[in-house]
């Protein structure tokens, strides 16, 4: 029987009962609550593997619950259920941290497929299909295949948004560990004071709030592979503890006294020049050599132009299905516009542009005018066939201006601090987590932060 624990938030009693029946029959252990407030209380009492929530709820809505979960339980996947008319909001919710969304009404199979995907250690809403058409990509995939059949540690370097996680997943699925867990953890997305407990696990009472024992990500990945995404964002003190785990091949939970033996394949990613970062003192040299057994450099998509259209068409198909738009074609004019762009945000930016194009187009084809790279730029003129009837009010325009000014301040601070985010956060008087969030928003709007 599946021991995955789900927290389902739905105020419609009839739908809640139907969801509960479906999930129980599928073998899930699920708790049903009718509001965000009840969900927050339930999260304090016990741990869950995933939250499934409606958006329209009494009191705090699903977006409020999403913010609470991403702030307090960043490792916990949350999916939102929404009506057809809220597609644009659902896309925005995914940018804010939701792993997926479902459009009502949905089939049982759709629900179970999404839950299985996000509770089985699979990657999040990014495509797990490795597309390699460009000659340079094919050469990199060939190297990945060679190292996959070994147990060697792999370090994947490349700009943010290039698809390093997808390459890591490909290495796992091409190895003898394919039938074992693949556990991914984003070291940049989790607060420093929580990352150690999430990685290594903890015993009941190990710290305030530890109401039950919890296996860490290394234990969950035992026998399989663990992806340490953006490992350079890890605190130097925690790097020392990670080094010991890698050397001894064993982990000890916080508050525990008994070491647990591990058999885990390590894959790490970084968007930095790691050798230079070691010289700057931001990363331990001994850990660098422990990880740098077989380095792979995944190029940005502007350097592998042969991949741009195949990736775009794959994303178009994926999001058209999710938005229930039927078959949508990427027209030659749109393809040319995509190929001529520099893609500072790489595949992540391309994903955003494709979703945006599907929202703007009203038919079964994406034309050149539907391809909009920066919605905030005054140079971009968005003219979908069905013109927007509502004009932006003064507050909306002012809000965009303030955000652009904020982006400029952050960019200048990053330049002055030579990319040292800790120094930037201190200078701006914000937390490192807030800075990471704002940098992520900058990348979404096409700003080349790195």
N, C-alpha and C positions, 0 to 999 in steps of 0.2 A: 504493500500500500504506500502511495506517495505521502511523505511526511512534510511536504511543503506547506508552510503556514501562510494563509492569505487573510488580509483584512479588507473586507468589502464594505464600501460606504454607499448606501442607496436608500433614499427616503420613501420611494414608491414600494409599498408593502408587497404588491403582487409581483413586481419585477424582482424585488429582493428575494422572495421565496423561490422564484424560477432560477435565479442565479445560484442560490444556495444548493438547490437540488442538482443542478448541472455540475457544480464544482465538487459536491460530495460524491456523486456517482463517478466522477473522474478520479476520485481518490485523494482529493485535497482536504486539508484541515483548514476550515475557514471560519472566521468570526464575522458576524453581520452587525453593522451599526447603521443608524439612520441619520447621522449628522457629523460634521467635521469635528465638533466639540467632543462627541463621544469617541471619535477615532483618535483624537489627541490623547484622551485619557487612557484608551486601550493600549496605545503605543508606549505609554509610560509603564504599564503593568507587565507587558511581555513583548518579546521580539517576534517580528514577522519577516517573511521572505519577500513579500510584495504587497503593495496597496493598490486596490482597484476602486476608483471613486467616480461617482457621477459628478458633473459640474454644477448643475442646478440643485442646490441643497438649501434647507432652511438655515438662517444664521450665516455662518461663514461658508462661502461657496467652495467649489472644488479647487479654484485657483488659490484661495487662501490656504487650503490644506496642502496644496502642492508646495507653496512657499515654506510652510512649517516643516514639512518632511525634508525638503532640500536643505533647510537651515540646520535642523536638529538631527536628521538621520540621512546624511548625504549618500551613504552606501545602499540605501533602501530604494529599490525601483518602485515608481508609482505610475500607474496608467489611468488616464481619464476617459470616461464615457461621455459622449456628447451628441447633440442633435445635428442633423445634416447642415443646417444653416450656420453652424459655428465652426466650420472647417478652418477659417483663417485664425480664429482664436485658439483652436487646437494645435495648429502649427506653431503659434507663438508659445503655447504652453510647453511644447517639446523643447523649444529654445531655452525655456526657463528651468528645464530639468526633468520634465515628464519623459519616460522612456518610450511611450507609445500612446495611441488613442484609438478608440473604436467609435464608429458612427452608429447610432441607434436608427432603426432596429438592426441587430446583427445576429448571425447564426451562431449556434453553440460551438461549432467547429472553429469559427474565427476567434472566439473568446479563449478557447482552450489552447489554440495554436500560439496566441500572443503570450499567454501566461507561461506556457511551457518554454517559450523562447527566452523569457526574461528571468526564469527561475532555474534554468539548467546551466547557468554559467555562460550563456551565449553573449555575444556582444550586443550593445544596445541598438538604437534605431538606425545605426549606420548599416549600409549594405554589407553583407558578409561575403559577397561574391568578389573574388579578386579578378579584376579586368586588366589584362596585359596584352595590348595590341602593338604598341610602340616597340621598336627593336630594343631600346634600353630597358623597358619594362620586362620584356621576355628574358633578357639576360639576367636581370635581378631575380626573376621567378626561378630560373634554372639554378642559381646559387641557393635560393631558399629551399628548393627540393633536395639539394645535396646535403645541406645541414640538417634538414628535417629528419632524416633517417638516423641521425646520431642523437646523443643526449647532451650535446654541447650547449652552453649558454649562448644566447643570441642577443646582440645589442643592435636595435634598429634606430638609425638616425634619420632625421628629415624634418622639414618645416612642419608647423602645425597644420593639420587638415589634409595631409597628403595621403592618409590611409594606412598609417603605420600599424594601427590595430588590426586592420584587415589582413595585412601581410603576416602579422603574428598569428592570427587565427588560421591562416593558410598553412603555416609551418606546423601548427598543432595537428590539423586535420590530415596532413601529409606524413605524419609520424606514426610510430607504433602505438602511441598513446591516444590515438583518435577516439577510442571508445571510453576513455577516462575523462575526468573533468577538465574543462578549460575555464579558468577563473581569471577575470580581468578586473583590475583595480586602478583607478585614476588617482595617482598620488597628488596631483594638483587640485583636485576637486574636494578633498577631505581635509578638514582642519587638522593642524599638527597635533593637537591634544587628543584627537580621536584616532589618528592613523595607526598608532602603535597597537591599540586594542583591536582594531579591525584586521590588521595584518596577522598578529600573533594570537589573538583570542584572549579570553579572560575568564577567571573563575568568579563565581557568585561572591559579591562583597569585596571584589578587588579594588573598587573605587565607588564613589557615590553614584548611584544610578545603575550599578551592575546588579540587577535583581535576579539574574539567573546566569549560569555558565554559558559561554558562547565560543564555539570553535572559530578560529581565525581563518583568513583567506588561504594561508599556507596549508592548514589542515584540510580545508575544503578541496584544495587542488591536489591532495596527495594521490600519487599514482598517475597524475596528468601533468598539466602545464599551468603556470601562473604568469600572467602578463602584468608587469609593473610599469604602467603607462606614465610617461613624463616623470621618470624617476629622479631627475635632477631637482624637482621641486620638493624633495624630501629633506627635512631638517638634518643637519650634519650629525647631531647626536643620535638620531634614529638610524642614520646610515651605518654607524658603528654596530648597532644591534643587528641590523640586516646582514652585515658582513659576517658576523658570527653564525647566523642561521645558515648562510650559504656555505661557510667553511665546514661546519659541524654536521650539516644536513639533519638538523633537529631544531625544534622550536619549543619554547616554554611559555605557557600562557601567563598573562599578568595575574599575579596572586597565586600562581601554581607552583608546585615543587617538583613536578615530574616532567622530564624532557620527553618530547614526542618525536619519534623518528620520522623522517620525511623521505619521499622519493618523488621529487618534483623537478620538472624541466623549467628553467628560468628564461623568460623572454622579457627584455626591458626596452623601453623606447625613450627617446629624448629629442627635443627640438633645438637643442643647443650644440655648439661645438664643444664636446665634452672634454677634450684634451685641454683646451684653453680655459674652460671653467675649473678644471682641476688646478691649474696654475694660479687662478684667481683666488683659490681657497674655498670655493663654493661646493666642491665635491671631493670626497676622500680619494686619494690616489690608490690606496690598496683596494678599495671597492671598485674603482674604475678598471683596474687590471683583472679583477675577479669577473667582471661583467663583459669585458671587451675580448672575449674568446673568439667570437666570430661576428664581426661587425658587418652590417648591411646598411647602405645609404639609399634610402627611397627618395628619388628625385621629385621636385615639385612638378605639377602637371604642365606648367608652361614649358618645361624642358622635355616633356614626353607628349607632344601634341597629338600623336596618334591615338592616345587614350581618351582625349577630351570628349569626342562625340559618342564613342561606345559607352563611356561612363554616364554621360548625359542621358542617353537613350534608356539605359538601365534604370536610372533614377526616375525618368519620366514614366516608365512603365510601372514602377513600384508605387509612386505617389498617385498616379492616375487610378490604380486599383483601390488604394486606400480612400481616395476621394470619390470613388464610384463614378468616374467620368467615362468609362468605356475606353476604347482604343484612341490614343492621342498621338499624333505624328509631329515630329520635329522637322519643320520645313527647312529647305536649303538656306534661305535668308537668315533664319535663326541659327543654323549651324555655323554659318560664316561669322556671325557676330560672336558666338561662343568661342570659336577658334582664334579670333583676333584679340581677345581679352587676355590680360596678363595673369589673372587669377592669383592675387596676393593671398587670398584665403583658401586656395587650393580646392580639394574635393568638398570640403565643408561649405565653402562659398558657392560652389557649383550646385550643391544640394539645395541651398537656400534659393538660388536663382531659378532652379527648376520648379520648386514649390510655388514661388512667386508667379512664375509664368502660367502655371496651371490655374491659379486663382484669377489671373488677369484675362486669360483667353476664355471665350464664350462658346467656342466650337470644338471641333475634333482635331485642330491643328494649332501648333505654337508657331507664331510668326515672329519676325524681327522685333516688332514693337512690343511684344510681350516679354522680351528678354531685358530685364531692368537690373542693372548691377548695384545701384545705390539709390534707395528710395529717398534718402535725405538730400541728395545732391540737386541743386537747382537746375543742373544741366539735363537731368533725367525727366522726360515728359511721359507720364503714364497715361495712355489713351486706349483702354480696352474697348471692345465693340459696344458694350453696355456702359455708357459713361456713368461715373459715380455721381449720384444726385446730391449728396451732402457735401458742402464746402467745409474746409477746415476752419475752425474758429480760431480766435486770436490766441487762446490758451494753448491750443495744439501747436500752432506755429512757434510760439514762444518756447514751448517745451523742447521742440526740435533744435532751436537755436541754442538753448542752454546745454543740451546734450552734446552738440558739436563743440561748444566752448570747453566743456568738461573733457572731451576726447583730446583736444589740443593740449590742455594742461597736463593730462596723464602722459601723452606722447613726449612732451618736452621734459617731464620729470624722468621718464625712462631713458631718454638720451643723456641727460645730465648724470644719471646714476649708472650709466653704461649697462643698462638692462637688469641691474640688481633690484629685484622686486621688493625685497624686504626693506631696502633703503627708501624706495619710492613710497611704499605704504606708510612708513614712519614720517616721511616728509609731508605727505598729503593728509596725515592724521586719520587714516582709515585702516581697517584690518586687512591682512593679507588675503583673506577670503573675498572681501569686497573688491579688492584690486583685481583678483583673478576673474571675478564676475564681470567687471567693467572692461577688462581686456578682452574677454570672450565676446562681449557686445561689440567692441571695436572691430574684431575680426569679422563678425557677422555682416558689418556694414562695409567690408572690403578694405579695411585699413591694415597695412602690413606692419604689425606690431613688432615682430622679431627683428 
